[in-house]
Amino acid sequence: MENNFVRNAFKMKLKEGFEVEYKKRHDEIWPELASLLSETGIQDYSIFLDEETLILFAVQKISPDFDFDLLPNHPVVKKWWAYMGDIMDTNPDNSPVTVGLKEVFHLD
């Protein structure tokens, strides 16, 4: 059923000097967070870093019925945000500042 998944892309901002730490933390992603993302309908999730601007570009496939309100309220996600808050631009609730991106081209 992967063909029913839709691409979702957004950008975030890394604080200067934390490139290595950001990668390290994601290389050691908590198993409970990885499971939660999968169970809620996220797959094929990648994050890229533009080293010149420190912009993080994320792209993921989400199920058509993905609930965008579920993850921000989950305790594991809130704990992850608190863990990552010192190295990224964040909102007052520790969620990363994100900007959605519009897809303008895709080639399979």
N, C-alpha and C positions, 0 to 999 in steps of 0.2 A: 504493500500500500504506500510505499515511499513516494510514488508519483502524485499522491494527494497532498503531500507536504508543500508548503509555500516558503519561499526564501524571505527572510527578515534581516535587514542590515541596519546598523546604527554605529555611531562613533562616540568615543569617550576620550578623556584627556588624562595622560599620565603626568605626574609631577617629575620635574627634572631630577636626574640622578638615580631614578628608581627602575631603570630598564631591566637590570639583572634581577632585582628583587621581584619585580612583577612576573617575569618568566619563571623564576624559582617557585613562587607561590602557586602558579598555575601548573607547573610540572608536578607539584605535590597536591593537586586538587583533592579535597576531601571526598572519599568514596560516597558518603551520604549526599553530598551536593551533586556529584555526577549522576547518581541514581535518581535523585529528585528531578533533575533536568530531563532525563530520559523519560521518566514516568509521567511527567506533565506534558510531554509532546514535543520536546526539543531534540533534534538530532543533527548530525553533521555540523557541529558548532566550531567555528574557527575565529581567532582574534589575531589581527595583524597589527604591527607597530610601524608607523612612519617615524623613523629615527630623527628626521629633520625637525618635525613639528611636535613630536610626542603624542600625536593623535593615534588612538587605538581604533581600528576598524573591525567591527564584529559582524559576522554573517552566520546565520543558522537556518536550518529548516525547521519549521514549526507545523504542527498538525492544524488542519483547517478549523478545528474547534478549540484551539489553544486559548486558555483563559489568562489574559495579561494581568489580571488582578490577583491571581493565585500566588505566584512566586513572591511578590514584594511583601506579602503578609506572612510568609512561612518563616518559622524560627531559624531554620538552617540558613536561609538566604540572608536574613537580618544579621546573623552571626558572621557570615562571609563578608557582608558589606562593612561591618565594623572592623574586621580583620584587614580589609583592603583600603579602608578610608584614609590611612595615613600616606598612601602613595598615589592617590588619584584625586581628581576634582570630584567633590561629592556635594550632595544636597544636605540640608540640616538633619535628615533621617539616616545619613550615611549611604544612601543609595548613590550610585555613580551618576554624575550628570551625563545624560545621554541625549543625542540628537538623532532622530530617525532619518534614514536615507531613502530616497526614492530611486527605485530601479529604473534605469533608462535603456538598458541593453542586457540581453542574456543570450548565450549560445550553448546549447547542449552538445 
